[in-house]
C-alpha cells in the first residue's frame, strides 16, 4: 500500500472540508482508516510541494500520480482513500 500525499494550505476552506470528510469516512469504514496519508502544508514545506505538479489545493497524490485536485466532494475523498488501500 502506497501512502497518499495530500497538499493543503492551512487557511484553505476546501482543505479543511476534505480533512473533515477524510476523518468522517475513516470512522464510517474501518478499511479506509488503513490508508496512510502524509499531509503537506505547501506554505510550510515548499521544498516538498515544488516537487509535485499541481495548481490547486487540496491535491492528492498516490506516489507521483495525481488522483485529485481542486474543490473536493465527499465521494472524491472516498475515491482517493479507496485508491490508497487498493479497493
C-alpha positions as CSV (number, residue, x, y, z in Angstrom):
1,X,0.0,0.0,0.0
2,X,1.4,3.3,-1.1
3,X,1.0,6.4,1.2
4,X,-1.2,9.3,-0.1
5,X,0.3,12.7,-0.1
6,X,-2.2,15.5,0.5
7,X,-1.2,19.1,-0.2
8,X,-3.0,21.8,1.7
9,X,-2.9,25.4,2.9
10,X,-3.9,26.0,6.5
11,X,-6.3,28.7,5.6
12,X,-8.0,26.9,2.7
13,X,-11.7,26.1,3.5
14,X,-11.7,23.3,0.9
15,X,-8.7,21.7,2.5
16,X,-10.4,21.8,5.9
17,X,-13.6,20.3,4.4
18,X,-11.5,17.5,2.8
19,X,-9.8,16.7,6.1
20,X,-13.2,16.6,7.9
21,X,-14.6,14.2,5.2
22,X,-11.5,12.1,5.5
23,X,-12.0,11.8,9.2
24,X,-15.7,11.0,8.8
25,X,-15.1,8.4,6.1
26,X,-12.5,6.7,8.2
27,X,-15.0,6.4,11.1
28,X,-17.7,5.1,8.8
29,X,-15.5,2.5,7.1
30,X,-12.6,0.9,9.1
31,X,-10.8,-0.2,6.0
32,X,-10.4,3.4,4.9
33,X,-8.6,4.1,8.2
34,X,-5.8,1.9,6.9
35,X,-4.8,4.5,4.3
36,X,-1.6,6.2,5.2
37,X,-1.8,10.0,4.5
38,X,1.1,12.4,4.6
39,X,-0.3,15.9,4.8
40,X,2.0,18.6,3.4
41,X,1.3,22.3,4.0
42,X,2.7,23.8,0.9
43,X,3.5,27.1,2.6
44,X,5.4,25.4,5.4
45,X,7.1,22.8,3.2
46,X,7.6,24.4,-0.2
47,X,10.6,22.1,-0.9
48,X,8.2,19.1,-1.0
49,X,5.4,20.9,-2.7
50,X,7.6,22.2,-5.5
51,X,8.5,18.7,-6.5
52,X,4.9,17.9,-7.5
53,X,2.8,19.2,-10.4
54,X,-0.4,20.7,-9.2
55,X,-2.1,24.1,-9.1
56,X,-5.0,23.9,-6.6
57,X,-5.3,22.6,-3.1
58,X,-6.3,20.2,-1.8
59,X,-4.4,17.9,-4.1
60,X,-3.9,14.2,-3.5
61,X,-1.1,12.0,-5.0
62,X,-0.5,8.3,-4.8
63,X,3.2,8.1,-5.3
64,X,3.7,10.6,-8.1
65,X,0.3,10.0,-9.7
66,X,-2.2,12.8,-9.1
67,X,-5.5,11.4,-8.0
68,X,-7.4,14.6,-7.3
69,X,-7.0,18.4,-7.4
70,X,-9.4,21.2,-6.5
71,X,-12.7,21.6,-4.8
72,X,-13.4,18.2,-3.2
73,X,-16.6,16.3,-2.6
74,X,-17.1,13.5,0.0
75,X,-17.2,11.0,-2.9
76,X,-13.9,12.3,-4.3
77,X,-12.2,11.9,-0.9
78,X,-13.7,8.4,-0.6
79,X,-12.3,7.5,-4.0
80,X,-8.8,8.8,-3.1
81,X,-8.8,6.8,0.1
82,X,-10.0,3.7,-1.7
83,X,-7.3,4.1,-4.3
84,X,-4.7,4.2,-1.5
85,X,-5.9,0.9,0.0
86,X,-6.3,-0.8,-3.3
87,X,-10.1,-1.2,-3.0
